[in-house]
Amino acid sequence: MSAPPELPELVLRALRMSLQRGYVQASRTETGRLLATLAATRTGTIAECGTGCGVGAAWLRSGAPKSTRVVTAEVDPGLAHGVMAMFADDDIDVIHADWSSLAGHAPFSLIFMDAASARDWPREEVTALLDQGGMLVLDDFVPCASWPPLRGGRVDDLRVAWLSDERFTSVDVMVAEDTSVLIAVKR
């Protein structure tokens, strides 16, 4: 283990909500610690697409400077309103809407979303939401040592697109034996 085992209280609350609701697709601790570290370097507004039970947003808020605004969007009304109530006093803006509603809060210095969502959302529209020097963080990739990276025996077009986009400096970081995170910084 390369980090203390203690978790921020905000993250613990979000994990408890995940357990209570049977929601098992929460951000992993390895990814969360990376998110908190990256958020610590950001100013302005940072965003999460797909709140779930708020674990990713909690990690972002736990690392971001107090002056950095954290916004998260969730399309599921039950999850969105539950997380709104949970974060009512925690300086996290929870929006009950899909990711495109975040455009009204752009530009962002960091956007976090999972790979499954990124496969469904237009890359150009996501790119337009980022500030110059803005960072996109995509999680839930299966590590791959080859080029081009593979997913299920086929070329992972999403990863190739972000890693080879000349508007970004990008890297695929293995955060655990079975998961990696893509980080792309807009030039």
C-alpha positions in Angstrom: 0.0 0.0 0.0 1.4 3.4 -1.0 -1.0 5.5 1.0 -2.4 5.6 4.5 -5.4 3.3 5.0 -7.6 6.2 6.4 -10.2 7.7 4.1 -11.5 11.2 4.2 -14.8 11.5 6.1 -16.6 12.8 3.0 -15.5 9.7 1.0 -16.6 7.4 3.9 -20.1 9.0 3.8 -20.4 8.4 0.1 -19.2 4.8 0.4 -21.8 4.2 3.1 -24.5 5.5 0.8 -23.1 3.2 -2.0 -23.4 0.2 0.4 -26.9 1.1 1.6 -28.1 1.4 -2.0 -26.4 -1.7 -3.3 -24.4 0.5 -5.7 -21.2 -1.3 -6.4 -19.8 0.8 -9.2 -18.1 3.4 -7.0 -14.7 4.9 -7.7 -12.0 2.7 -6.3 -9.7 3.9 -3.6 -6.7 3.8 -5.8 -8.5 6.0 -8.4 -9.9 8.2 -5.7 -6.5 9.0 -4.2 -5.3 9.9 -7.7 -8.3 12.1 -8.2 -7.7 13.9 -4.9 -4.1 14.5 -5.9 -5.0 15.8 -9.4 -7.7 18.0 -7.9 -5.2 19.5 -5.5 -3.5 21.1 -8.6 -6.7 22.6 -10.0 -8.4 26.0 -9.6 -11.6 27.3 -11.1 -14.3 24.7 -11.5 -13.9 20.9 -11.7 -16.6 18.5 -12.8 -17.7 14.9 -12.5 -20.0 13.3 -15.1 -22.1 10.6 -13.5 -22.3 11.2 -9.7 -23.5 7.7 -8.7 -23.5 7.8 -4.9 -20.9 10.6 -4.8 -17.7 8.8 -4.2 -15.8 10.4 -7.1 -17.1 13.9 -6.2 -16.1 13.3 -2.5 -12.5 12.4 -3.6 -12.4 15.5 -5.8 -13.6 17.8 -3.0 -11.2 16.2 -0.5 -8.2 17.1 -2.6 -9.3 20.3 -4.3 -8.4 23.7 -2.8 -11.4 25.3 -0.9 -11.7 28.0 -3.6 -12.1 25.3 -6.4 -15.7 24.7 -7.2 -16.8 21.0 -7.6 -19.8 20.3 -9.8 -21.3 16.8 -10.5 -24.1 15.7 -12.7 -26.3 12.6 -12.2 -29.2 11.6 -14.5 -30.8 9.1 -12.0 -33.2 11.2 -9.8 -33.0 9.0 -6.8 -29.2 9.0 -6.7 -29.0 12.7 -7.5 -31.3 13.8 -4.8 -29.8 11.4 -2.2 -26.3 12.8 -3.0 -27.6 16.4 -2.9 -28.9 15.8 0.6 -25.7 14.1 1.7 -23.5 16.9 0.4 -25.8 19.8 1.4 -23.1 21.2 3.7 -20.0 20.1 1.8 -19.4 22.7 -1.0 -20.3 20.2 -3.8 -22.9 21.3 -6.4 -25.0 18.2 -7.4 -27.1 18.6 -10.5 -29.9 16.2 -11.5 -29.3 16.1 -15.2 -27.1 14.4 -17.8 -23.6 15.4 -18.6 -24.5 17.9 -21.3 -26.0 20.2 -18.6 -22.5 20.8 -17.3 -21.8 23.1 -20.3 -23.5 25.9 -18.4 -20.8 25.7 -15.7 -17.8 25.4 -18.1 -15.0 25.8 -18.7 -13.5 23.2 -16.4 -10.0 22.8 -15.2 -10.7 19.0 -14.6 -13.4 16.6 -15.8 -13.7 13.1 -14.4 -15.8 10.4 -16.0 -15.7 6.7 -16.4 -14.7 5.0 -19.7 -18.2 3.6 -20.3 -19.7 7.1 -20.2 -16.9 8.5 -22.4 -17.6 5.9 -25.0 -21.2 7.2 -25.3 -20.4 11.0 -25.2 -19.1 13.0 -28.2 -15.4 13.6 -27.6 -15.5 17.0 -29.3 -18.2 18.2 -26.9 -16.3 17.0 -23.9 -13.1 18.6 -25.2 -15.0 21.9 -25.6 -15.9 21.9 -21.9 -12.2 21.9 -20.9 -10.2 25.1 -20.2 -6.8 25.5 -21.8 -4.5 23.3 -19.6 -7.7 21.5 -18.4 -7.4 17.8 -17.5 -9.7 14.9 -18.4 -9.5 11.9 -16.2 -11.2 8.7 -17.5 -11.2 5.6 -15.2 -12.2 1.9 -15.5 -9.8 0.8 -18.2 -8.3 -2.7 -18.2 -4.5 -2.3 -18.2 -2.8 -3.2 -21.5 0.9 -3.3 -22.1 0.7 -3.3 -25.9 0.1 -0.6 -28.5 -2.5 -0.2 -29.7 -4.2 -0.9 -26.4 -6.8 -3.7 -26.5 -10.2 -4.2 -25.0 -11.8 -7.6 -25.2 -9.3 -8.7 -27.9 -10.0 -5.6 -30.1 -8.4 -2.3 -30.4 -9.7 0.1 -27.7 -10.7 2.9 -30.0 -11.6 5.3 -27.1 -8.1 5.0 -25.5 -6.4 5.3 -28.8 -8.4 8.4 -29.7 -7.5 10.2 -26.4 -3.9 9.0 -26.3 -3.2 10.1 -29.9 -5.1 13.3 -30.0 -2.5 16.0 -30.7 -4.5 18.6 -28.7 -3.6 16.7 -25.5 -0.7 15.4 -23.6 -2.0 12.0 -22.4 -0.9 9.0 -20.4 -2.5 5.7 -19.3 -1.7 5.1 -15.7 -2.1 1.7 -14.0 -3.5 2.4 -10.6 -4.0 -1.2 -9.6 -3.2 -4.6 -11.1 -6.6 -4.7 -12.8 -7.4 -1.1 -13.6 -5.9 1.9 -15.2 -6.8 5.6 -15.6 -6.3 7.8 -18.6 -5.2 11.4 -18.0 -5.3 13.9 -20.8 -4.2 17.5 -20.5 -5.4 20.0 -23.1 -2.5 21.9 -24.6 
